[in-house]
Amino acid sequence: MKTKTVNFMLVMVLGILWMAPGAWAHVSANVKLVSTKETVQRLLPKGKLFIKEVDLTENQLDKLRSFDNWNTHASHFKFFVSRDNQGRLQRVMTSIVEFTRHGPVVVAVAMDPKGKITGALLTDTQTELLTWLEPLLKNNFMQTFQGKDSLMPLTLDDKWKNDFSRISQDFALVIANAVKKSAQVFDVVFK
């Protein structure tokens, strides 16, 4: 009787894994492309650096949830804030994690006091994703966000549609959404 129970359980587990290949998850090792220190140095100007941690209010969360692209459940955000010697805001940087079935993609984004994007970096991802992300990075995809803001459309220019694989295009949109979310959070917290 014990053997039948063990065999039954084994068959059930194998059946579940066979029917739900997503349960196997495409999890590979995390790759830190840029350290936090280097990200701050590259995206924020020299000045007085502060870290501002924010727990969003219910009103702020409602505002974010009203956006079509907003699917993040996070309510706590960390901002790196650069101010000049007179205390004026120079830039703000935050990071957004986008979860995909192949693993997370982490994007750091810096904005000026008006919410215009001054820079964006892909800082972390999974090894498996690099196959599809490297062509974008080598072709300066991250620079395409400079000067945009929270109203940027989530579409790809023809260059990215024509010259890259469909899965690279999909990840380009994942990155674009992380950038847009960063600008949206900036607007809710700093405007």
Secondary structure, DSSP 8 states (H G I E B T S, - for coil): -HHHHHHHHHHHHHHHHHH-GGGG-----EEESS-HHHHHHHHS-SSEEEEEEEE--HHHHHHHHTSTT------EEEEEEEE-TT--EEEEEEEEEEEETTEEEEEEEEE-TTS-EEEEEEEEEEGGGHHHHHHHHHTTGGGGGTT--TT--S---HHHHHSS-HHHHHHHHHHHHHHHHHHHHHHHHH-
